[in-house]
């Protein structure tokens, strides 16, 4: 009943006038109401670029009091208008702003002078270039040398940290412990040594109770196993684990090997040993269930033989630590596969 009365009143009001202007007003009212109905159904209408231009231009000819008829907010109309104005005043820039680029031949010459003369600084190279009729700023020369990996003089040809540590690593032996949980949740400790120069691994022993006497005896066994190479070692790198007693350090000190302790809670200081632990876990121990000490010793022994004699290393130019590779005619030989550790790892050799 209420809606019928409301419909009757609206119809009487709209039918009061019969002039053409009144019909246009009624049409505008209907159109606006339809737009509001569509706005309730569509959250965000998709407008093309031409639609934006038309609405932005129409907004400049209308007062803000009637901007409510637009399907977008007034802020959007103003933003569209600012974008049109900004595009109006844009123009193409000719060339590149700033200084002209350095020619590739001049760059190569600067790098050549820096490499052939390690004690020449940027000013010295700048003077030599001016003698050749080339004018380049000192800051430009410094930037080109840095991009080429050449530092400031006179330290340009000095050894890098990687080269220095690689040279020092020829006489460094590192050791560490890692643990393995058996099937029966028994913790086993593995003591190993690694030669940083060759990446050769020496597994000292496996035990469930790493006492001081046991650790010291394993150190003596490793020194006996190294034999003649002991005189080439200068340092032993280890962490501050309490499982290493004073007698352990004394065993190496008797061979004139200095024991260096890593800083507390700094595993990166013994990065080579930590990296081998990751390798042996990922390639072997994480894929085998260990029952006891004897099985773990056998598995580690077989893996270490593979690691030292067959596994390639990126730091050794894709060569294994032992033995040195030999040149084989691939055309006259056949590749033989030998699975180890029950097929977990494959070794490949050439068979004539």
VENURTA-V166325 format. One record per residue. N is the residue number from 1. RES is the residue in one letter. SS is DSSP state (a for helix, b for strand, c for the rest). NEAR is the number of other C-alpha atoms within 12 Angstrom. D_CENTER is the distance of its C-alpha to the mean C-alpha in whole Angstrom. Layout:
BEGIN
n: {N & N}
res: {RES & RES}
ss: {SS & SS}
near: {NEAR & NEAR}
d_center: {D_CENTER & D_CENTER}
END
This chain:
BEGIN
n: {1 & 2 & 3 & 4 & 5 & 6 & 7 & 8 & 9 & 10 & 11 & 12 & 13 & 14 & 15 & 16 & 17 & 18 & 19 & 20 & 21 & 22 & 23 & 24 & 25 & 26 & 27 & 28 & 29 & 30 & 31 & 32 & 33 & 34 & 35 & 36 & 37 & 38 & 39 & 40 & 41 & 42 & 43 & 44 & 45 & 46 & 47 & 48 & 49 & 50 & 51 & 52 & 53 & 54 & 55 & 56 & 57 & 58 & 59 & 60 & 61 & 62 & 63 & 64 & 65 & 66 & 67 & 68 & 69 & 70 & 71 & 72 & 73 & 74 & 75 & 76 & 77 & 78 & 79 & 80 & 81 & 82 & 83 & 84 & 85 & 86 & 87 & 88 & 89 & 90 & 91 & 92 & 93 & 94 & 95 & 96 & 97 & 98 & 99 & 100 & 101 & 102 & 103 & 104 & 105 & 106 & 107 & 108 & 109 & 110 & 111 & 112 & 113 & 114 & 115 & 116 & 117 & 118 & 119 & 120 & 121 & 122 & 123 & 124 & 125 & 126 & 127 & 128 & 129 & 130 & 131 & 132 & 133 & 134 & 135 & 136 & 137 & 138 & 139 & 140 & 141 & 142 & 143 & 144 & 145 & 146 & 147 & 148 & 149 & 150 & 151 & 152 & 153 & 154 & 155 & 156 & 157 & 158 & 159 & 160 & 161 & 162 & 163 & 164 & 165 & 166 & 167 & 168 & 169 & 170 & 171 & 172 & 173 & 174 & 175 & 176 & 177 & 178 & 179 & 180 & 181 & 182 & 183 & 184 & 185 & 186 & 187 & 188 & 189 & 190 & 191 & 192 & 193 & 194 & 195 & 196 & 197 & 198 & 199 & 200 & 201 & 202 & 203 & 204 & 205 & 206 & 207 & 208 & 209 & 210 & 211 & 212 & 213 & 214 & 215 & 216 & 217 & 218 & 219 & 220 & 221 & 222 & 223 & 224 & 225 & 226 & 227 & 228 & 229 & 230 & 231 & 232 & 233 & 234 & 235 & 236 & 237 & 238 & 239 & 240 & 241 & 242 & 243 & 244 & 245 & 246 & 247 & 248 & 249 & 250 & 251 & 252 & 253 & 254 & 255 & 256 & 257 & 258 & 259 & 260 & 261 & 262 & 263 & 264 & 265 & 266 & 267 & 268 & 269 & 270 & 271 & 272 & 273 & 274 & 275 & 276 & 277 & 278 & 279 & 280 & 281 & 282 & 283 & 284 & 285 & 286 & 287 & 288 & 289 & 290 & 291 & 292 & 293 & 294 & 295 & 296 & 297 & 298 & 299 & 300 & 301 & 302 & 303 & 304 & 305 & 306 & 307 & 308 & 309 & 310 & 311 & 312 & 313 & 314 & 315 & 316 & 317 & 318 & 319 & 320 & 321 & 322 & 323 & 324 & 325 & 326 & 327 & 328 & 329 & 330 & 331 & 332 & 333 & 334 & 335 & 336 & 337 & 338 & 339 & 340 & 341 & 342 & 343 & 344 & 345 & 346 & 347 & 348 & 349 & 350 & 351 & 352}
res: {X & X & X & X & X & X & X & X & X & X & X & X & X & X & X & X & X & X & X & X & X & X & X & X & X & X & X & X & X & X & X & X & X & X & X & X & X & X & X & X & X & X & X & X & X & X & X & X & X & X & X & X & X & X & X & X & X & X & X & X & X & X & X & X & X & X & X & X & X & X & X & X & X & X & X & X & X & X & X & X & X & X & X & X & X & X & X & X & X & X & X & X & X & X & X & X & X & X & X & X & X & X & X & X & X & X & X & X & X & X & X & X & X & X & X & X & X & X & X & X & X & X & X & X & X & X & X & X & X & X & X & X & X & X & X & X & X & X & X & X & X & X & X & X & X & X & X & X & X & X & X & X & X & X & X & X & X & X & X & X & X & X & X & X & X & X & X & X & X & X & X & X & X & X & X & X & X & X & X & X & X & X & X & X & X & X & X & X & X & X & X & X & X & X & X & X & X & X & X & X & X & X & X & X & X & X & X & X & X & X & X & X & X & X & X & X & X & X & X & X & X & X & X & X & X & X & X & X & X & X & X & X & X & X & X & X & X & X & X & X & X & X & X & X & X & X & X & X & X & X & X & X & X & X & X & X & X & X & X & X & X & X & X & X & X & X & X & X & X & X & X & X & X & X & X & X & X & X & X & X & X & X & X & X & X & X & X & X & X & X & X & X & X & X & X & X & X & X & X & X & X & X & X & X & X & X & X & X & X & X & X & X & X & X & X & X & X & X & X & X & X & X & X & X & X & X & X & X & X & X & X & X & X & X & X & X & X & X & X & X & X & X & X & X & X & X & X & X & X & X & X & X}
ss: {c & a & a & a & a & a & a & a & a & a & a & a & a & a & c & c & c & c & c & a & a & a & a & a & a & a & a & a & a & a & a & a & a & a & a & a & a & a & a & a & a & c & c & c & c & c & c & c & a & a & a & a & a & a & a & a & a & a & a & a & c & c & c & a & a & a & a & a & a & c & c & c & c & a & a & a & a & a & a & a & a & a & a & a & a & a & a & a & c & c & c & c & c & c & c & c & c & c & c & c & c & c & c & a & a & a & a & a & a & a & a & a & a & a & a & a & c & c & c & c & c & a & a & a & a & a & a & a & a & a & a & c & c & c & c & c & c & a & a & a & a & a & a & a & a & a & a & c & c & c & c & c & c & c & c & c & c & c & c & c & a & a & a & a & a & a & a & a & a & a & a & b & b & b & b & b & b & b & b & b & b & c & c & c & c & c & b & b & b & b & b & b & b & b & b & c & c & c & c & c & b & b & b & b & b & b & b & c & c & c & c & a & a & a & a & a & a & a & a & a & a & a & a & a & a & a & a & a & a & a & a & a & c & c & b & b & b & b & c & c & c & c & c & c & c & a & a & a & a & a & a & a & a & c & c & c & c & b & b & b & b & c & c & c & c & c & a & a & a & a & a & a & a & a & a & a & a & a & a & a & a & a & a & c & a & a & a & c & c & c & c & c & a & a & a & a & a & a & a & a & a & a & a & a & a & a & a & a & a & c & c & c & b & a & a & a & c & c & b & c & c & c & c & c & c & c & c & c & c & a & a & a & c & b & b & b & b & b & b & b & a & a & a & c & b & b & b & b & b & b & b & c}
near: {7 & 8 & 9 & 10 & 11 & 12 & 13 & 14 & 14 & 14 & 14 & 13 & 14 & 20 & 15 & 13 & 15 & 14 & 12 & 10 & 11 & 16 & 16 & 15 & 17 & 22 & 15 & 15 & 16 & 16 & 16 & 20 & 17 & 16 & 20 & 19 & 14 & 15 & 17 & 13 & 11 & 13 & 12 & 12 & 16 & 12 & 15 & 10 & 13 & 13 & 18 & 26 & 23 & 19 & 28 & 30 & 19 & 21 & 29 & 19 & 13 & 17 & 12 & 17 & 11 & 16 & 23 & 19 & 25 & 27 & 31 & 27 & 19 & 23 & 17 & 20 & 28 & 23 & 19 & 28 & 23 & 19 & 18 & 20 & 15 & 12 & 12 & 11 & 10 & 10 & 8 & 9 & 7 & 7 & 9 & 9 & 8 & 7 & 10 & 10 & 15 & 19 & 14 & 11 & 12 & 24 & 26 & 18 & 26 & 42 & 32 & 21 & 28 & 36 & 26 & 17 & 23 & 23 & 21 & 29 & 29 & 32 & 23 & 25 & 38 & 27 & 21 & 23 & 25 & 17 & 12 & 14 & 11 & 20 & 20 & 31 & 21 & 21 & 15 & 24 & 37 & 28 & 21 & 31 & 30 & 21 & 16 & 21 & 16 & 31 & 27 & 28 & 24 & 17 & 17 & 23 & 19 & 16 & 14 & 15 & 11 & 12 & 13 & 12 & 15 & 21 & 16 & 21 & 27 & 26 & 27 & 35 & 41 & 44 & 45 & 40 & 33 & 30 & 29 & 33 & 24 & 22 & 16 & 13 & 14 & 17 & 22 & 28 & 29 & 33 & 40 & 38 & 38 & 40 & 37 & 34 & 25 & 34 & 34 & 36 & 41 & 38 & 40 & 33 & 34 & 32 & 29 & 25 & 19 & 27 & 20 & 19 & 18 & 25 & 35 & 26 & 25 & 32 & 38 & 26 & 23 & 31 & 30 & 19 & 17 & 23 & 14 & 12 & 21 & 26 & 21 & 22 & 30 & 26 & 28 & 39 & 37 & 38 & 29 & 24 & 24 & 16 & 25 & 30 & 23 & 19 & 22 & 33 & 32 & 20 & 27 & 32 & 23 & 18 & 26 & 19 & 26 & 23 & 29 & 22 & 24 & 21 & 15 & 13 & 12 & 14 & 21 & 16 & 22 & 33 & 21 & 32 & 35 & 25 & 23 & 34 & 32 & 17 & 20 & 33 & 22 & 16 & 25 & 31 & 30 & 19 & 16 & 23 & 20 & 26 & 21 & 23 & 27 & 17 & 22 & 34 & 26 & 21 & 32 & 35 & 26 & 28 & 35 & 35 & 25 & 31 & 34 & 29 & 25 & 28 & 32 & 24 & 20 & 12 & 17 & 20 & 13 & 14 & 22 & 27 & 30 & 25 & 17 & 16 & 18 & 12 & 8 & 14 & 12 & 13 & 10 & 10 & 13 & 14 & 17 & 13 & 15 & 18 & 16 & 24 & 26 & 14 & 15 & 20 & 25 & 21 & 24 & 18 & 20 & 19 & 15 & 12}
d_center: {74 & 72 & 70 & 73 & 74 & 71 & 71 & 75 & 74 & 72 & 74 & 77 & 74 & 73 & 76 & 78 & 78 & 78 & 77 & 75 & 73 & 73 & 71 & 69 & 68 & 68 & 66 & 63 & 63 & 63 & 60 & 58 & 59 & 57 & 54 & 54 & 54 & 51 & 49 & 49 & 48 & 45 & 43 & 41 & 43 & 41 & 43 & 43 & 42 & 46 & 47 & 45 & 47 & 50 & 49 & 48 & 51 & 54 & 52 & 54 & 57 & 57 & 58 & 55 & 58 & 57 & 54 & 53 & 54 & 51 & 48 & 46 & 46 & 47 & 44 & 42 & 45 & 45 & 41 & 42 & 45 & 43 & 40 & 43 & 45 & 41 & 41 & 45 & 44 & 41 & 42 & 40 & 39 & 40 & 37 & 34 & 35 & 34 & 35 & 35 & 32 & 32 & 33 & 31 & 34 & 34 & 30 & 31 & 34 & 32 & 29 & 32 & 34 & 31 & 30 & 34 & 35 & 32 & 35 & 35 & 34 & 33 & 37 & 38 & 36 & 38 & 41 & 41 & 40 & 43 & 45 & 44 & 44 & 41 & 40 & 36 & 35 & 34 & 31 & 30 & 30 & 28 & 25 & 26 & 26 & 22 & 21 & 22 & 21 & 24 & 25 & 28 & 31 & 32 & 29 & 28 & 28 & 28 & 25 & 22 & 20 & 19 & 22 & 24 & 23 & 23 & 27 & 27 & 26 & 29 & 31 & 29 & 29 & 27 & 28 & 27 & 28 & 27 & 29 & 30 & 32 & 35 & 36 & 39 & 36 & 37 & 34 & 34 & 33 & 31 & 32 & 30 & 29 & 27 & 28 & 25 & 26 & 27 & 25 & 28 & 28 & 32 & 32 & 35 & 36 & 36 & 38 & 38 & 40 & 38 & 41 & 41 & 44 & 41 & 38 & 41 & 42 & 39 & 38 & 41 & 41 & 37 & 39 & 42 & 40 & 38 & 42 & 41 & 38 & 38 & 40 & 36 & 34 & 34 & 32 & 31 & 28 & 28 & 27 & 30 & 31 & 35 & 35 & 36 & 39 & 41 & 42 & 39 & 38 & 42 & 41 & 39 & 40 & 44 & 42 & 41 & 37 & 36 & 34 & 31 & 29 & 26 & 26 & 26 & 23 & 21 & 20 & 17 & 20 & 21 & 18 & 19 & 22 & 19 & 17 & 21 & 21 & 18 & 20 & 23 & 23 & 20 & 23 & 26 & 27 & 25 & 27 & 31 & 33 & 34 & 38 & 39 & 38 & 40 & 38 & 35 & 36 & 37 & 33 & 32 & 34 & 33 & 30 & 30 & 32 & 30 & 27 & 29 & 31 & 29 & 25 & 23 & 21 & 18 & 19 & 22 & 22 & 22 & 25 & 26 & 28 & 31 & 33 & 33 & 32 & 35 & 36 & 37 & 39 & 37 & 40 & 42 & 40 & 39 & 36 & 37 & 35 & 35 & 34 & 33 & 33 & 35 & 32 & 29 & 28 & 30 & 31 & 32 & 35 & 37 & 41 & 43}
END
